[in-house]
Amino acid sequence: MKEKKEWRPLPESITIKDSKIEGLGVFAVQDIPANTDLGISHVYDKRFPDNYIRLPLGAFINHHEMPNCKAVVSDSHESIGNIKHIRIISEKNILSGEELTLNYIINKLDNPLWEFEYEVSQ
């Protein structure tokens, strides 16, 4: 019998709530150490206009010029196999209550190579 796995849209350490930056944001509900893998924000799928499916983490994490997280483009991961995706990693210690942020370029739908600008902007 196949092992049952539970998928959570966000790790237990973060939640979505009102942001002072823009609309809703992603916030720590417990302290998060630097270099913590917070999960997948986007999954590559060429059927979509920008070639990615945006997951909850990618939909609600806000931009900041001095971010506390970075985006990493990856072709595989032990949790999902050989599927191109973008993961969010904390760059510094984040305290409970703090908003998680990235330094990213918004609305690159016209450019399917936006992921490289997204990565470089980190």
SULURHU-V305791 format. One record per pair of residues at least 24 apart in sequence whose ideal C-beta (glycine too) atoms are under 7 Angstrom apart, sorted by the first residue. I is the first residue (numbers start at 1). J is the second residue. If there is no record, write none. Layout:
i=I j=J
i=I j=J
//
This chain:
i=9 j=55
i=9 j=56
i=10 j=56
i=10 j=57
i=11 j=38
i=11 j=39
i=14 j=38
i=14 j=100
i=16 j=56
i=16 j=60
i=19 j=62
i=19 j=99
i=21 j=62
i=21 j=64
i=21 j=99
i=22 j=62
i=24 j=60
i=25 j=60
i=25 j=62
i=25 j=99
i=26 j=57
i=26 j=60
i=26 j=61
i=26 j=99
i=26 j=100
i=27 j=97
i=27 j=98
i=27 j=99
i=27 j=100
i=28 j=94
i=28 j=95
i=28 j=96
i=28 j=97
i=28 j=98
i=28 j=100
i=29 j=96
i=30 j=96
i=31 j=93
i=31 j=95
i=31 j=96
i=32 j=90
i=32 j=94
i=33 j=93
i=34 j=90
i=34 j=91
i=34 j=92
i=34 j=93
i=35 j=89
i=35 j=90
i=36 j=89
i=36 j=90
i=37 j=87
i=37 j=89
i=38 j=69
i=38 j=88
i=38 j=89
i=38 j=90
i=39 j=87
i=39 j=88
i=40 j=85
i=40 j=86
i=40 j=87
i=41 j=71
i=41 j=86
i=41 j=87
i=41 j=88
i=42 j=85
i=42 j=86
i=43 j=83
i=43 j=85
i=44 j=83
i=44 j=84
i=44 j=85
i=49 j=109
i=50 j=108
i=50 j=109
i=50 j=112
i=50 j=114
i=51 j=112
i=57 j=88
i=58 j=86
i=61 j=88
i=61 j=100
i=61 j=101
i=61 j=102
i=62 j=99
i=62 j=101
i=63 j=101
i=63 j=102
i=63 j=103
i=63 j=104
i=63 j=106
i=64 j=101
i=64 j=103
i=65 j=103
i=67 j=91
i=67 j=101
i=67 j=102
i=67 j=103
i=68 j=92
i=68 j=94
i=68 j=100
i=68 j=101
i=69 j=100
i=69 j=101
i=69 j=102
i=70 j=102
i=70 j=122
i=71 j=102
i=71 j=104
i=71 j=118
i=71 j=119
i=71 j=122
i=73 j=115
i=73 j=119
i=86 j=115
//
